[in-house]
Amino acid sequence: MPREVDADQRLADIAAATIRVARSAGSHAVTIRSVARELGGSTTLVTNYLPSRAGLILNALDHGRDRWQAALDETLAAAAPGDRFTAVIEWSLTTGPDEPVLRALILEIVANADREPDLRTALQRETGEFQRLLLEEARSAGFADPEHVAGLAYLLVRGSYVASSEDPARWDEPQLRHVIHATLSAQPRTSVHQRTT
């Protein structure tokens, strides 16, 4: 009788193997074959669950996103109402052991979105969600032009992923935080009176 496999656990194992491959050999090295080799078996270990390279990348990011969402919920719950915008920026710049790899996989999606419909759809969904979050919190923070600030924040955060990949020694986390917070804190806000009318 064949052994039952927990599909959720197998997808989590594939995600972890994908991250290990990307960490050791770069995001471009993520393939069905390389992830199967990392898992110690044949390609059917992967293709029974994820039929394409795009699926591998999206699965790894989905598992990362679950952790990111839990961290965001905790961050926002702890933040004072006027500090939530800054808290979102802090959350988006926080680097754990897997974040550099996951950000490189996001850049892999950007690089291949025009050729991979699944990647393009996932990118548009994730981009839209992040931009809506930034806009909502920029409005709550009382910026005079929340649409401008949300767009600027989006470009700065996403640009930080590229900069830290290109030159991690120069664009380390403290430097990125300094530049991004200095830029955003310089944006004009409405007065308390104007916000309440």
MODELLER restraints for C-alpha pairs under 7 A, 6 or more apart:
rsr = mdl.restraints
at = mdl.atoms
rsr.add(forms.Gaussian(group=physical.xy_distance, feature=features.Distance(at['CA:12:A'], at['CA:63:A']), mean=6.99, stdev=0.5))
rsr.add(forms.Gaussian(group=physical.xy_distance, feature=features.Distance(at['CA:15:A'], at['CA:59:A']), mean=5.94, stdev=0.5))
rsr.add(forms.Gaussian(group=physical.xy_distance, feature=features.Distance(at['CA:15:A'], at['CA:60:A']), mean=4.26, stdev=0.5))
rsr.add(forms.Gaussian(group=physical.xy_distance, feature=features.Distance(at['CA:15:A'], at['CA:63:A']), mean=6.84, stdev=0.5))
rsr.add(forms.Gaussian(group=physical.xy_distance, feature=features.Distance(at['CA:17:A'], at['CA:35:A']), mean=5.81, stdev=0.5))
rsr.add(forms.Gaussian(group=physical.xy_distance, feature=features.Distance(at['CA:17:A'], at['CA:38:A']), mean=5.94, stdev=0.5))
rsr.add(forms.Gaussian(group=physical.xy_distance, feature=features.Distance(at['CA:17:A'], at['CA:39:A']), mean=6.40, stdev=0.5))
rsr.add(forms.Gaussian(group=physical.xy_distance, feature=features.Distance(at['CA:18:A'], at['CA:30:A']), mean=6.45, stdev=0.5))
rsr.add(forms.Gaussian(group=physical.xy_distance, feature=features.Distance(at['CA:18:A'], at['CA:35:A']), mean=5.65, stdev=0.5))
rsr.add(forms.Gaussian(group=physical.xy_distance, feature=features.Distance(at['CA:18:A'], at['CA:56:A']), mean=6.92, stdev=0.5))
rsr.add(forms.Gaussian(group=physical.xy_distance, feature=features.Distance(at['CA:18:A'], at['CA:60:A']), mean=6.54, stdev=0.5))
rsr.add(forms.Gaussian(group=physical.xy_distance, feature=features.Distance(at['CA:19:A'], at['CA:60:A']), mean=6.87, stdev=0.5))
rsr.add(forms.Gaussian(group=physical.xy_distance, feature=features.Distance(at['CA:19:A'], at['CA:101:A']), mean=6.54, stdev=0.5))
rsr.add(forms.Gaussian(group=physical.xy_distance, feature=features.Distance(at['CA:21:A'], at['CA:29:A']), mean=6.89, stdev=0.5))
rsr.add(forms.Gaussian(group=physical.xy_distance, feature=features.Distance(at['CA:21:A'], at['CA:30:A']), mean=6.20, stdev=0.5))
rsr.add(forms.Gaussian(group=physical.xy_distance, feature=features.Distance(at['CA:21:A'], at['CA:35:A']), mean=6.64, stdev=0.5))
rsr.add(forms.Gaussian(group=physical.xy_distance, feature=features.Distance(at['CA:22:A'], at['CA:29:A']), mean=6.37, stdev=0.5))
rsr.add(forms.Gaussian(group=physical.xy_distance, feature=features.Distance(at['CA:22:A'], at['CA:30:A']), mean=6.00, stdev=0.5))
rsr.add(forms.Gaussian(group=physical.xy_distance, feature=features.Distance(at['CA:22:A'], at['CA:101:A']), mean=6.37, stdev=0.5))
rsr.add(forms.Gaussian(group=physical.xy_distance, feature=features.Distance(at['CA:23:A'], at['CA:101:A']), mean=5.85, stdev=0.5))
rsr.add(forms.Gaussian(group=physical.xy_distance, feature=features.Distance(at['CA:27:A'], at['CA:104:A']), mean=6.25, stdev=0.5))
rsr.add(forms.Gaussian(group=physical.xy_distance, feature=features.Distance(at['CA:27:A'], at['CA:105:A']), mean=5.88, stdev=0.5))
rsr.add(forms.Gaussian(group=physical.xy_distance, feature=features.Distance(at['CA:27:A'], at['CA:108:A']), mean=6.82, stdev=0.5))
rsr.add(forms.Gaussian(group=physical.xy_distance, feature=features.Distance(at['CA:31:A'], at['CA:53:A']), mean=5.60, stdev=0.5))
rsr.add(forms.Gaussian(group=physical.xy_distance, feature=features.Distance(at['CA:32:A'], at['CA:43:A']), mean=6.30, stdev=0.5))
rsr.add(forms.Gaussian(group=physical.xy_distance, feature=features.Distance(at['CA:32:A'], at['CA:46:A']), mean=6.54, stdev=0.5))
rsr.add(forms.Gaussian(group=physical.xy_distance, feature=features.Distance(at['CA:32:A'], at['CA:53:A']), mean=6.07, stdev=0.5))
rsr.add(forms.Gaussian(group=physical.xy_distance, feature=features.Distance(at['CA:33:A'], at['CA:43:A']), mean=5.71, stdev=0.5))
rsr.add(forms.Gaussian(group=physical.xy_distance, feature=features.Distance(at['CA:36:A'], at['CA:42:A']), mean=5.72, stdev=0.5))
rsr.add(forms.Gaussian(group=physical.xy_distance, feature=features.Distance(at['CA:36:A'], at['CA:43:A']), mean=5.13, stdev=0.5))
rsr.add(forms.Gaussian(group=physical.xy_distance, feature=features.Distance(at['CA:36:A'], at['CA:45:A']), mean=6.30, stdev=0.5))
rsr.add(forms.Gaussian(group=physical.xy_distance, feature=features.Distance(at['CA:36:A'], at['CA:46:A']), mean=6.13, stdev=0.5))
rsr.add(forms.Gaussian(group=physical.xy_distance, feature=features.Distance(at['CA:50:A'], at['CA:56:A']), mean=6.35, stdev=0.5))
rsr.add(forms.Gaussian(group=physical.xy_distance, feature=features.Distance(at['CA:54:A'], at['CA:118:A']), mean=6.91, stdev=0.5))
rsr.add(forms.Gaussian(group=physical.xy_distance, feature=features.Distance(at['CA:54:A'], at['CA:119:A']), mean=6.29, stdev=0.5))
rsr.add(forms.Gaussian(group=physical.xy_distance, feature=features.Distance(at['CA:57:A'], at['CA:105:A']), mean=6.60, stdev=0.5))
rsr.add(forms.Gaussian(group=physical.xy_distance, feature=features.Distance(at['CA:61:A'], at['CA:102:A']), mean=6.48, stdev=0.5))
rsr.add(forms.Gaussian(group=physical.xy_distance, feature=features.Distance(at['CA:72:A'], at['CA:91:A']), mean=6.42, stdev=0.5))
rsr.add(forms.Gaussian(group=physical.xy_distance, feature=features.Distance(at['CA:75:A'], at['CA:87:A']), mean=6.54, stdev=0.5))
rsr.add(forms.Gaussian(group=physical.xy_distance, feature=features.Distance(at['CA:76:A'], at['CA:84:A']), mean=6.03, stdev=0.5))
rsr.add(forms.Gaussian(group=physical.xy_distance, feature=features.Distance(at['CA:76:A'], at['CA:87:A']), mean=6.73, stdev=0.5))
rsr.add(forms.Gaussian(group=physical.xy_distance, feature=features.Distance(at['CA:79:A'], at['CA:87:A']), mean=6.72, stdev=0.5))
rsr.add(forms.Gaussian(group=physical.xy_distance, feature=features.Distance(at['CA:82:A'], at['CA:140:A']), mean=6.84, stdev=0.5))
rsr.add(forms.Gaussian(group=physical.xy_distance, feature=features.Distance(at['CA:82:A'], at['CA:141:A']), mean=5.13, stdev=0.5))
rsr.add(forms.Gaussian(group=physical.xy_distance, feature=features.Distance(at['CA:83:A'], at['CA:141:A']), mean=6.97, stdev=0.5))
rsr.add(forms.Gaussian(group=physical.xy_distance, feature=features.Distance(at['CA:84:A'], at['CA:137:A']), mean=6.26, stdev=0.5))
rsr.add(forms.Gaussian(group=physical.xy_distance, feature=features.Distance(at['CA:85:A'], at['CA:137:A']), mean=4.83, stdev=0.5))
rsr.add(forms.Gaussian(group=physical.xy_distance, feature=features.Distance(at['CA:85:A'], at['CA:138:A']), mean=5.79, stdev=0.5))
rsr.add(forms.Gaussian(group=physical.xy_distance, feature=features.Distance(at['CA:85:A'], at['CA:141:A']), mean=6.27, stdev=0.5))
rsr.add(forms.Gaussian(group=physical.xy_distance, feature=features.Distance(at['CA:103:A'], at['CA:161:A']), mean=6.29, stdev=0.5))
rsr.add(forms.Gaussian(group=physical.xy_distance, feature=features.Distance(at['CA:109:A'], at['CA:119:A']), mean=5.79, stdev=0.5))
rsr.add(forms.Gaussian(group=physical.xy_distance, feature=features.Distance(at['CA:109:A'], at['CA:123:A']), mean=6.98, stdev=0.5))
rsr.add(forms.Gaussian(group=physical.xy_distance, feature=features.Distance(at['CA:113:A'], at['CA:119:A']), mean=5.21, stdev=0.5))
rsr.add(forms.Gaussian(group=physical.xy_distance, feature=features.Distance(at['CA:113:A'], at['CA:120:A']), mean=4.39, stdev=0.5))
rsr.add(forms.Gaussian(group=physical.xy_distance, feature=features.Distance(at['CA:114:A'], at['CA:120:A']), mean=6.60, stdev=0.5))
rsr.add(forms.Gaussian(group=physical.xy_distance, feature=features.Distance(at['CA:131:A'], at['CA:150:A']), mean=6.80, stdev=0.5))
rsr.add(forms.Gaussian(group=physical.xy_distance, feature=features.Distance(at['CA:131:A'], at['CA:154:A']), mean=6.63, stdev=0.5))
rsr.add(forms.Gaussian(group=physical.xy_distance, feature=features.Distance(at['CA:134:A'], at['CA:150:A']), mean=5.12, stdev=0.5))
rsr.add(forms.Gaussian(group=physical.xy_distance, feature=features.Distance(at['CA:135:A'], at['CA:146:A']), mean=6.20, stdev=0.5))
rsr.add(forms.Gaussian(group=physical.xy_distance, feature=features.Distance(at['CA:135:A'], at['CA:147:A']), mean=6.11, stdev=0.5))
rsr.add(forms.Gaussian(group=physical.xy_distance, feature=features.Distance(at['CA:135:A'], at['CA:150:A']), mean=4.94, stdev=0.5))
rsr.add(forms.Gaussian(group=physical.xy_distance, feature=features.Distance(at['CA:138:A'], at['CA:146:A']), mean=5.08, stdev=0.5))
rsr.add(forms.Gaussian(group=physical.xy_distance, feature=features.Distance(at['CA:138:A'], at['CA:149:A']), mean=6.69, stdev=0.5))
rsr.add(forms.Gaussian(group=physical.xy_distance, feature=features.Distance(at['CA:138:A'], at['CA:150:A']), mean=6.14, stdev=0.5))
rsr.add(forms.Gaussian(group=physical.xy_distance, feature=features.Distance(at['CA:139:A'], at['CA:146:A']), mean=5.25, stdev=0.5))
rsr.add(forms.Gaussian(group=physical.xy_distance, feature=features.Distance(at['CA:142:A'], at['CA:189:A']), mean=5.48, stdev=0.5))
rsr.add(forms.Gaussian(group=physical.xy_distance, feature=features.Distance(at['CA:142:A'], at['CA:190:A']), mean=5.70, stdev=0.5))
rsr.add(forms.Gaussian(group=physical.xy_distance, feature=features.Distance(at['CA:142:A'], at['CA:195:A']), mean=6.56, stdev=0.5))
rsr.add(forms.Gaussian(group=physical.xy_distance, feature=features.Distance(at['CA:143:A'], at['CA:188:A']), mean=5.98, stdev=0.5))
rsr.add(forms.Gaussian(group=physical.xy_distance, feature=features.Distance(at['CA:143:A'], at['CA:189:A']), mean=3.96, stdev=0.5))
rsr.add(forms.Gaussian(group=physical.xy_distance, feature=features.Distance(at['CA:143:A'], at['CA:190:A']), mean=5.92, stdev=0.5))
rsr.add(forms.Gaussian(group=physical.xy_distance, feature=features.Distance(at['CA:144:A'], at['CA:188:A']), mean=5.68, stdev=0.5))
rsr.add(forms.Gaussian(group=physical.xy_distance, feature=features.Distance(at['CA:144:A'], at['CA:189:A']), mean=4.57, stdev=0.5))
rsr.add(forms.Gaussian(group=physical.xy_distance, feature=features.Distance(at['CA:144:A'], at['CA:190:A']), mean=5.03, stdev=0.5))
rsr.add(forms.Gaussian(group=physical.xy_distance, feature=features.Distance(at['CA:156:A'], at['CA:180:A']), mean=6.36, stdev=0.5))
rsr.add(forms.Gaussian(group=physical.xy_distance, feature=features.Distance(at['CA:160:A'], at['CA:176:A']), mean=6.61, stdev=0.5))
rsr.add(forms.Gaussian(group=physical.xy_distance, feature=features.Distance(at['CA:163:A'], at['CA:171:A']), mean=6.23, stdev=0.5))
rsr.add(forms.Gaussian(group=physical.xy_distance, feature=features.Distance(at['CA:164:A'], at['CA:171:A']), mean=5.06, stdev=0.5))
rsr.add(forms.Gaussian(group=physical.xy_distance, feature=features.Distance(at['CA:164:A'], at['CA:172:A']), mean=6.41, stdev=0.5))
